[in-house]
Amino acid sequence: VLLPLAHVFGRLSAWAAMWRGVEMIFPRSHHTLLDDLSETSPTIVPCVPLILERLQNALIAEATGPSQLHQRGFQWAMATAMEVSEVRQQGRKARGLLALREQLVERTTLGRIRARLGGRIRMLVSGGAPLSLELAEFYHALGLLVLEGYGMTENTGAATLNRPGSYKLGMVGQALPGVQVRLAEDGEVMLSGANLMIGYHGSPKGTPTTTSTDGQGVRWLHTGDMGELDEEGFLRITDRKKDIIVTAGGKNVAPQNIENHLRRDAMISQVMVFGDNRPFLSALITLDEFKLRAWAQQKGIPWTTYADISQQAEVYAHAEHIIERSNRAL
């Protein structure tokens, strides 16, 4: 269980494990995650996206190392794995030359990476924060399915979930049994079900602003999240309602979408887009120190301090390239 136990997702995971008689394993710290997973060989891993990002960085660092030959080999293996992943998501199997490449990367790369994670993981369950599509695709390419779900403390933490036999990467799944999901006229996600809270403890005045009752007597939770439902009932969370930016030109912008585009580059750790009532959007960007250190080493830039390196002209040029690429995609 790679979760804070005071978090509703952590509590749900612990309750479910006890209810089903499942052995729970807790890591020593986030610094020892890889070694703990390798030693204990778990089968189901509930976690938040940040943990998956840290594991991804650690796995890539181990698989590539300083050698350019190893880096190129890993990139080729992942490119092949991504192709296979796309085919699998369509319910098909790789054939011909792709099937041969799949067997090769499975023996040389993918199998070793899964073994580093204990070798027995059947699924990872992600919640608590938005999971980027790129991260879900990375693990799917490794042969590990990340099942993303969605919920709030106000509805006991569970509303929708992808299932092993019914999932769509980039979406948070279909409604769980006993839960209803609908969209308000403005696109806000509304939830109903027996798991809905009675009210906020010690704050009865706050409850009516969060819940409402319709003409049929059904109580609904106003989540504050904006979303989309497809024809099969899969939910996609697009942004927080309160975070929607309205530019000076009157255009509604979901900043999270832009932030996720920028964060696809491993060099970028955090992004905050702003521009409410302004004619243009701006973004505050921070760089991942470990990626920046490795990048500086490759470029032959002497490492002094994080603050100093982040002001180098080469770093600015690289950041501008990332922004330009994201703008083209948007």
VENWO-V253980 format. One record per run of one state. SS is the DSSP state (A for helix, B for strand, O for the rest). FROM is the first residue (numbers start at 0). LEN is the number of residues. If there is no record, write none. Layout:
BEGIN
<<SS	FROM	LEN> <SS	FROM	LEN>>
END
This chain:
BEGIN
<<O	0	1> <B	1	1> <O	2	5> <A	7	13> <O	20	9> <A	29	11> <O	40	3> <B	43	4> <O	47	1> <A	48	16> <O	64	3> <A	67	22> <O	89	6> <A	95	21> <O	116	6> <B	122	4> <O	126	6> <A	132	10> <O	142	3> <B	145	5> <O	150	2> <A	152	3> <O	155	4> <B	159	2> <O	161	1> <B	162	1> <O	163	2> <B	165	1> <O	166	7> <B	173	2> <O	175	3> <B	178	5> <O	183	4> <B	187	6> <O	193	10> <A	203	7> <B	210	3> <O	213	5> <B	218	11> <O	229	5> <B	234	6> <A	240	3> <O	243	1> <B	244	2> <O	246	5> <B	251	2> <O	253	1> <A	254	8> <O	262	5> <B	267	7> <O	274	7> <B	281	6> <O	287	1> <A	288	11> <O	299	6> <A	305	4> <O	309	3> <A	312	17> <O	329	1>>
END
